Amino acid sequence: MQIKFDTNATVSNEVEASVKKFFEKVDTGEKDKGCPAFIHQDGVKKSYYVRCTLSGKTVAGMASLDARLNPEGSDTFRDNRELMLKNNTFLRMSADAENKREFNDIIAEYITTYEPDKPLKVWGGQHRSKAIIDAYTVKKVSRYHGFRVYFNLSKEQRAELALISNASIIASNDLFDRQLEEAFLGPHLRRWCIKSGLLKKNEDFLDAGSRAEGLTTQLARSFIVNYFKGKQAGEQLKPEQLDMNVYEPYLCLSGMVLDEEYRRLNEEKGSALWADKGLLEAGKAFARLHAVQYQAIKKSPLNRRSYRMKAFVPSVLTSWAYVAGLLQAHPSRLAIHVTVPAAPKGIPDPLNAEESANFKYYQDPENMRGLGIRAALKDRQRMAQVFLARTTNPELMLDKKLLNQAVNQVAALRFFSRGYTTA
């Protein structure tokens, strides 16, 4: 069949060879009818693709829904969002496919370096592809569907394709974070989280943190960044100065842009970032805290998701990690911090989730309640003081008295930092 480059596409012999191989190996409607194929080129990232039609039989036999951002990576995970097979929209889609509905603009990459028996890796239209595959598998429905098939993608082109293919209202920032991490920084963060116990073996970061229990890429990045921010601050403080500051734990940005603080940290430290022993010990200690909190709540009458996952609330995780870094230069207090605090009398969990949820400081607005339940800076500052205050005595626990004392300390430090005022 005849293959031509579109007028807006730069001629590439390498791409043309890949496209010819594709049409030799894959049955398409164009090849069946003897129609010419045109190679197009994206105006932004300059990636090459063809528009073609593929039958349900071909899709079922050659399409993979487990696309990889790093084809050479031996431990890369699935880089698309999880399929929602019980969602009513998908159920309707499946019924339509069985009734011979045609689907269009499914985005795939033709690549044989992994899963060579399934060379069509689907990036956009996973649910439609799944419906097509099921319709052929169950009822042998095999009509033609519209595809955009990409060739010879670079790492950057593949990453953007993954991002724009999932840029819909049901795709979360958590998914974008995970894809950017894999594409531009590799599997180091995930490997570290598995080593520390924050992720289980073969577990990946969540792609929709609000709907599941687990760790997001944003939270993992924030843990790393705060440890080193705290460490830098702690090295400049004498022991008597530790409790005389309002600390500001940092929450990494989430979405289609890589957080600048996290990116800079990776560039500055390189492989040494992941070899830091103090960081690993901090990760293991926090994983223990989360595990104890989770199991304590799960076995109690207070069993609810927000209480089970208390350690993974942004203000809790970031402040705990910041204090862990802060105390690296103050080992006696660090030793207390990395132990799981005893649960207060009559309370099932070490983080005292219910008391925190109901916490009310007298200076707060009437409609504001709770401590360690938000992502806001004010909550992060308070929780840093809570964890720091706990390290003044190994017998202390996160009871109501400590919570009040810590928040009072933050309020007092803020007040006196303003100096004398006549207001």
N, C-alpha and C positions, 0 to 999 in steps of 0.2 A: 504494500500500500504506500501511497505517497505521503511523505512527511515534510511539512514546510514550517519555517519560522514566521511567526506573526511580524507585521511591520514594526511593532514596538519592542521586539525581542532581538537582542544581540546574538548573532550566529555563534554557536559553540559546538565544535565537533564532538567533544566529550559528552555533552548533553544529548546531542543527536544520536550518538551510539547507544546511550542508555534508553532513550525513547524507542529506538528500533528493537532493542532487546525486549522491552516491555511488550510491544505489540506482537513480537514473535512468540512470547511465552504466555500471554494473557489474551483470552478471547474477549473481544469487544464488539459492540454493535457496529462501529465504524469499519472494523476489519471485515465483519460478516457481509456488509453491504458495499464494500470497496470504496468507502468515502475517504477523502484525504484527512490527515490529522494535522493540526496546527499547534506549534510549541509557543506558548505565551511566557512572558516574563513580568514578574511583579515590579511595580515602579519604585517601591521603597527599598526592599531588601534584595531585589534582583534575582529572586529565586525563579526557577523554571517549572512550568507545569503544562499538562495537556487536559483538555476537557474531553471526556469520553463517556460512554455508557457501558455498564457491566451488568450481566445477568445475575439473578439471584443465585443460580448454581455456581457461577464464578466467584461471587462474593463469599458464599458459604465455604468454598474450597480454598480460597486464597487470601482472605482478609483476616487480619489479626487486630484485636481490640486492645492489645498490650503494647502500645507504642513506647519507644524509649528515646529520651533526649540524648543519652550517651550510648550509641550502639555498641561501642567497644567495652563498656563497663561490665564487669562480671557480676557485680552485686547491685546493679541498678534496679529500681522498682518501677511499677506501673506509673506512668507520668500523666495519665488522664484522670478525670474525676471518676469516682465509683459509679457504676451503673445503678440506677434506681428502678429495679425491675418490678416493684410493686406500685410504682407511681401510676396514677390514673391516666396521665398523658401517655406513658409508655404502653400501658395496656391497650389504649385506643390505637396507638401506633401499630402494635402487633396485630390487632384485628384488621386494620387497614391493609397491612402487608399481606395477610392471608387472603384478603379480598382483592388482591392484585393492584393495589395502589402503587403508583410510581413515586419514588422519592428522588430528590435532586440536591445538587451542591454538597455532596458528601466529600470531605477532604481527606486524602490519603497520601502516603509517601511510598514510592516503590523502592524498596531496599532489601537486599538479600544477605547482608552481613550478619544478621541474627534471624532466627526462625526462617530459614530460606524456603521452607515449604509453605510459608504464609507471607509472601513478599509485599502484600498490600497492608501497610500499617495505618490504621485509621486514626486521624487526629481530630477531625470534626465530623459530627454525625454518628457518634458511637451508638446511640439508642436506635437510630434509624437502621444502622448496619446490623445491630443485634436483631431487630425485628425482621429484616430481610433474611438473615441467616436462619432464624427460627421458622419463618414461613416456608423456606425451601426444605429445611430438615424435616419438618412435621408434615407439610402438605405438598411438597415438591412444587411450590409456586416459584416460577423463575421468569419474571419479566425484567426488562432493562431499567436501570436506575442511573441517574446522572452523577458523575464523579469528577473531581478535580484531583489529578494525580501529579505529585511533585517528584522531582528528580535531583540527584546530586546536591543535596542540601548541606550547607555548612552548619557548624554548631549554632551560630547566631541565627541563621535562617530557620533552623529547626525549632529553636526556642521561641522565636516570634510566631511561627506557624502554630505551635502548641498554644501560645497565649491567645492569639486572635481566634483560633478555632474554638476556644472555651470561653470567649468573652460574651457571655449571655447573662441574663438576670439570675440564672440559677447556679452560675459558677461563682465560687467564693474567692476572696483574697487568699485564703489558705492554700487553695490549689495553685494560684499564681506564684505564691511564695515558694512552694515546693518545687515547681517547675524551674523557676529562676535559680534556686539553690543548686539543683542538679545540673542545669545547663552551664552555669558560669563558674561555680565553685566546686562542683563535684560532690562525691558522697561523704566528705569528711565530717560534716555536722551530724549526719545520720549515724555514721560509724561511732562517733564519740558518744552520742546519746544511747546507743545500744551497749557500748562498753560501760557506761556509767549506770545503766539500769533504767534510764528515763524512757527508753523504748525497749520492747522485747526483741529477741532475735527474729529477723525477717519481718519486723514491723516497720511501717513507714509513718511519716507525719500525716496527720489528718488532712483531708482535702476540704472539710467543712466542719470547723471546730465547734460551731454552735449546735450541731446535731449529734455529736458523738462524744465519747469519753476518751480522751487521749491528749497527746502533745501536738501542738502545731509548730510549724517552722518558725513562725514569729516568736513564740514563747522560747523555743530553743535558742534562737539567735539572741533574744533579750537576756537569757541566762548568761550566755558567754560574755556579751558586752558589759553587763553589770558587774560581773566578777572582776573584770579587768579595770573598769572604772573605779570600783571600790578599792581594789588593790593599789592603784595609783594614789588615791586619796589617803589610804591608811599608812602608806610609807612616809607621808609627810607630817603625820600627827604623833604627838607624844601620848602615852596612855591617858594622862589626865585631860587631854583635849578631845578624846573620842566622843564623849557624851555632850559636847558643847557645840554641836553643829546640826543644822538641818540638812539632811542628805537628800539628793534627788535621783532616785533610781530611774533608769531610762527604759522606755518601751519602744522597741524597734518598729519602724513603719511597716505596713503590710500592703501588698498589692502588686501592681505591675512594674514597680520601680524598686530596685535593690536598696535597702536601707544604707545610708551613707556611713553611719558609725560602724556598722557591721562590715561593710566593704573595706573601710579604711583599716580596721583591725586585722582583717585577713591579709591585706597588702603589707602592713607593717611587720606582722609576725610570721607570716608564711606557715611552714610546717611546724614551727615551734609552738604555734597556738594550740595545736592538738596534743602536744607532748607535755604541756604544763601539768605537773603532778598535783599541784594544789587545786587546779581547776577540776581535774578528774575526781579527786577526793570530795570536793564540794558537790559535784554532780551525783556521786554515789550517796552522799549524806542526804541530799534533797530527795533522791529517789526513795530512800528509806522513810523519810518523813511522809511523802505522798502515800506510800504503801500502807503505813500504819494508819494514817488518816482515813484512807479509803476503806480499809477493812473494819476499822472501829465504827465508822458511820454505817457501813453496810450491815453490820450485826446489831445495830441499835434501832430504837423506835423512830429516830430522826432520819432514817434512810431516805435521802433525796439527792439528786445529782449535784446541786450546788454545794452541798455539804461534803459529799464524797470527793468532789474535785476541788476542794478548797485550796489545796496547795498550788493548783494550776490557774488560779485567779491571777490576772496580770499584776496587780499590786502586791500580791503575796509572793509570787515567784521572783519578780524583779527585785523587790526589797531584800528577800532572803539571800539572793545571789550577790547583791551589792554588799551586804553585811559580811558575807563569806569572804569576799575579796578584801574588804576593809580591814578585817581581822587577821589577814595573813601575816602582818607584821606584829601581831599581838596574840601570840599562841595560846596563852592561858584562857583568854576569852573566846578564842576560836574553838577551843576544845569543848566549851559549853555549847556554842552555836551549832556545831555539827551533830550533837546528840538530839534525839527526839525528845521534846519536853514531855514530862508527865502530864496526863490529863488532869485538870482541876477536879476537886472532889464533887462527885455527882454528875460529872460531865464525861461522855464516852470518848471524846476525841481530843488529841493534843492541841489542835488549832482552835478548839472551842468555837466551832462554826456558828452555832445558834446564838451564843452571846455576842459574837462579832456582828452577826446579821442584825441584831436588835440594838447594837451600840448607839448611844446618843450622847454627844458632847454638848454641853450647855451653851456654847457659843455658836453652834451650827444653826443654820436656818431651820425653821420648823419642819419643812418638808424633806430634810436631809437626815438619813438614818443609815447606820451600818459602818463597818470598818473592815477593810480588806475584802470588799465586794465589788470594787470598781477598778477601772484602768486609769483614772484621773491622777495627775501628779500629786494632788493633795493627799489622796489615799496612799499613794506610794511612799510619800514622805513619812506619813504616820506609821505605816507598817515597818519601815526601816527602823524607826525609833523603838517600836515594839520588840523587834528581834534583837536590837542592840541592848535594850534594857534587860532583856532576859539573860544576857551573858554576864551581868554583874554578879550573879549568884547562881550556882548550879541547882539550887533548890527551887528557883522561881519557875512558875508556869504561866501560861497565858490566861490568867483569870481576870475577872472584871477589874480588880485593883490594879494589876499591871497595865491593862489596856488604858485605863484612865490616867495613870501616871505618865505613860509614854506620850499620849496625846497632849496632856498638860505641858510636858517638856517641849514638844514641838511648838505649841502656842506661845510659851514663854520665850523661847529662843527667837521666834519671829518678832515678838513684841520688842525685846531688848535690842534686836538688830537694827531697829528703826532709830535708836537713840532717843534723846529727850525730845518731847513734843508738847506743845501747848494745846493740841487738839483734844 
